[in-house]
Structure formats: structure tokens, C-alpha cells
């Protein structure tokens, strides 16, 4: 079965967004496979934990044992290439939720930043308006993907 060309090409924009989100240099973010508006969960786990695919996969299985509901809306996709298996893929909003539960300092830092952001929001920090306007292109992209 042929796969769409978009699934075969690395997505520089998604790597860049993950590098920004995780506070890492782009060179530290490996290939993140993407299909339509979903990303390969294992690739993201490897970027977050800094572990190889086997160990990052163990971390994901541990998260799913604790939180089985996270597997809802998870799809499987066979990316092109020899010997490839069905790979769990999820939409970006679900990826963020899963990242928050992964072990390691990168996920811990992201949890801390998310907590700070919630406190700023609840406290009515108006500087958030300018920050949101600055990254509007990302929000527009995510909104478009959610509608599809």
C-alpha cells in the first residue's frame, strides 16, 4: 500500500516547535514522523526523554499502564520503509498531555512552565496577550488541524 508523500518527508516546522516547547536546541530533536495532523508518539518520547527507542517505549508503556485512558483516540500508522511496524500516532494536544507524564528533567521543566503559565492566566497577567499575538501562527495552525 502506498503512503502519502507528506508522511515520508521530515517536518522541520514540527521539530522546530518541539525544540521551542522543550527548551532544547533543534539539533537535539531527532526526526519526528508526522502523518496528517498527528505525530509519532515514540519519536516525541525520545526527544523528551533523550532515550533510545527501546527505553522511551518502556517509559510510554509505563505511562499507559498508569493512565490507560490516554490510549483513547490513539491511531496506528505504518510509516514507509522496510520492516516498519504500525506506530502509535496522536494529535498534538494529546501529545502535550502525554509529555507531561513522562519521566525526566525535560518533562519536569515543561510541567513547571505549564504551572507558571496557569498561575499567570489565573492572575490576569495581561502580558500574555502580547505573547499570544506573537505566536498566533502556531495557534492558527493547531486550530486548522483540529477542524479537519
ABEGO torsion letter per residue (X at the ends): XBBBAAAABBBAAAAAAAAAAAGBBAAABBBBBBBEABBBAAAAAAAAAGBBAAAAAAAAAAAAAABAAAABGBBBBBBBEBGBBBBBBBBAAAAAAAAAABBEAAAAAAAAAAAAAAAAAAAGBAAAAAAAAAAAAAAAAAAAAAAX
